[in-house]
Amino acid sequence: MEDTSSCSSTVAGLSGASFLQRPLERLSSTQSLNVNTEDEAAAPVAVIALQRYLSEQTDEQQQLDSYSYDVTVTDGVWRAKCFVHPSLNHLVHTNTLRTGADIDITQCSFVYNERMLGHGYMCIEKLRCGAERSALLSRVKDDGSLPMLVKHGMERSVLLQSDVPLQVSRKHYLSLWNNEDPEGDIWTSGSPPSDTVLDVSTITLLCSLESCVRNTWKPLLVKILHKSRLRYFGKFGLEIDYPFHTYFEVADQSGTMSLVLWNELCPDFYQRLSVGTVLYIQNYVLKPSYSNRSHPQMDHYRMKMFCSVEIVLNARNPTSVITVVSPKSVLPQWRLPDVSYQFTARSELENLSNNAACDVIGLVTFVGRVERVKSKGNTGPEKYWTYRWIHAVDGTSEHPLILEVFSSSQPEVFSRICPMTYLVCTQMRVCPVEGSLPYLTSSNESEMFITGHHKGQPYVSDPRVKSFIQWTKTLKDNVVLQKTAVGGHYCYPRPPGTFTQSMADVSTQAPLVAAADLKKELETLQYREHKKVALQGQIAAVRYMKNPKTTESRGTQEKEVRDVSADAHNHPSTAEQTVAASSTSASPENISARKRRIQTRKATQSSLNRVSTSAKRRHKDTEEESDPGSEEAQDVECRQQLHNLNPDADVLSWESSSWPKQRQEVSEHLVRGGLYRDSVSRRFTFDEKTVLLRQSNLQPTRWMAEQNADGIAPVVCPGYYQVTILVCQSAFCLNFPAVDAAYLPVVSSDEPRAVGLPQDPHGNTMLSCLSSGFLCPLGDADSNSESALPEPEEVLATAVELEDTHVVCVLDLCSLGGDEMEVLVDKVYRVTEVSLN
């Protein structure tokens, strides 16, 4: 019998029911460095927290990853905070190891801290990931009430009980998916402003600081006009416990100046300081201004800007004293300026110049999923920005505001943006788009506010805001809800009409990559990381797929989602597709019915048939000759072609004549692309708000009970096309790699992706659809147009013009988590649409 005295137990009689307690007992009672639990009949444990921090500088860890992870797991009896071995970090990068899921711990060890008595922790060295939704957690009402499992003799270890990393050289956690959001209990926000009586008789004005040469200065009394996001500058070898800084633009009656908050003062004050806050500052330092720092546009204040020096506040040398003045204590005789805004209506946006700053307010109609992009030019540990796309309307234009919103160190706002909320974004920058609609992107000084966060903000009295509120009172919720959407793939703007490979500046376009580079990108892409790349090659095959892929859990068998939207998008039903694809011969009745159905379409569809016929005539050597004047014969030919190329009765496809041979020579299928649940946006409803937000946001760092709530119906999705691209290789390569990418055309003007999409009419050939991104003509749910979109077999019948055609394909890559790799065709260029600059 094992000795149970080695474990602290405050819950009597439960040791037999606890899996977590058994390996800790074995590690304590044996001389083994690690314990293998794979042979034990152990129930899985559930992940309830996953936390990230900068790694300690060891050779092994520095090679594997710049960051370390602590995971808190439970078996329903105990909680245990464990260190994740660096060799398992890739499971976090791909969101395979995630909160709310079950894991099986198959090997673990106990690590003692050599520099601190009474501190040690379990290290998980091997594990298996189980169900994405833990069955165990469905029985846990409050995981915080479960006792923390601690080795005997280490009950007093504060590190095991508190919200700090297990590796003692680090004092704080970072946000799981970026470095800009405050994370953990150290970030205080609840301290009320001070009612202390201030001695303002000794204050100095900002205008006197530029010419001042003293080492000590009199107190300052200033108001915050702008606030930047946090910046984390931690790196190996930097002996600073809290390597953060942020800056503010502050003003008094004489002008404005930058104020920089450093290190420990950021957790203490960042969330307590907001635009409009009045500060009484003592023991500050003046330093020359940092020339590379961005600044908000403040011309509308018409105040003098003092740019040669900046105010520096730190916790030591000297210890700065910051007093937050209560609003009711602010006196008019201080003559502090009012906070001013530059609210711009959507109808005025086209009049603004590139990079102009503006503030906007709108009613949100679309919220895209949160994605990540790697920070460029970063010399330290890798960093990721998190961002999402948003559409909002303000009643001044038929077009919405298109917003690219990056996280602004306001996770409580960023993660809760949803349709039907009032959104305010400040200091947004204008990005014009040639031939399309402009969009706005965040700046370093941008802030955002949603319904529930507007109270007390200085902008509530702005005339533009009041006018917007009056407009929203004329709207009906049920009408607006019909035009809302959440999640799905979204990227703006679309690639330009001509693909230009610029040798001077590759940052403005999708880089043209070789097959080896694409393989590396696919292998290293992290969770929700988005990249756009271009490939040159040939399209060897196209298949029409009726249903998007979906997975019940990571690593389990994929299940198809029933398609319930075919009628809504004028696509054929599943039965129609099956009949069309499985006909080995065409009866006169079928031909006649088919002919009548085609004849009801508008001139665009007649044009499609002519293009299709012309394309088929160019390939008479592989098809049986028909009478070119017989429309019925052409229709029979079209359907027989689709059937003969793929005898699978439930799949419509086209293949190039050389693909059967080339398929044998394919050296590697880099990715077999498909469409996933997270690839398609869906209608927003208040009843499903919590689930929809959870799906469109990133995986949370802590498990919440609502993660185990019932899901929602499968996403409504039309069919899509799977495009097989044969990648161009060097002439010395005998084998060719292939890539499968999904192409989901825009089929309705109500879709978020239709906003700003150039909608020049085209013939609905396969190539013109891949180039334009939509099926022609686009209608909306409210239109009574009798025009119909082409059916998949009609589009595929024109794919013969892709035969031996050299193209450049722009692809959107995004890792959706686990083994779900989204590869979508954004645009296909003919060689004639490519130029070298």
Order of alpha helices (4+ residues) and beta strands (2+ residues): alpha-beta-beta-alpha-beta-beta-alpha-beta-beta-alpha-beta-beta-beta-beta-alpha-beta-beta-beta-beta-beta-beta-beta-beta-alpha-beta-beta-beta-alpha-alpha-beta-beta-alpha-beta-beta-beta-alpha-alpha-alpha-alpha-beta-alpha-beta-alpha-beta-beta-beta-alpha-beta-alpha-beta-beta-beta
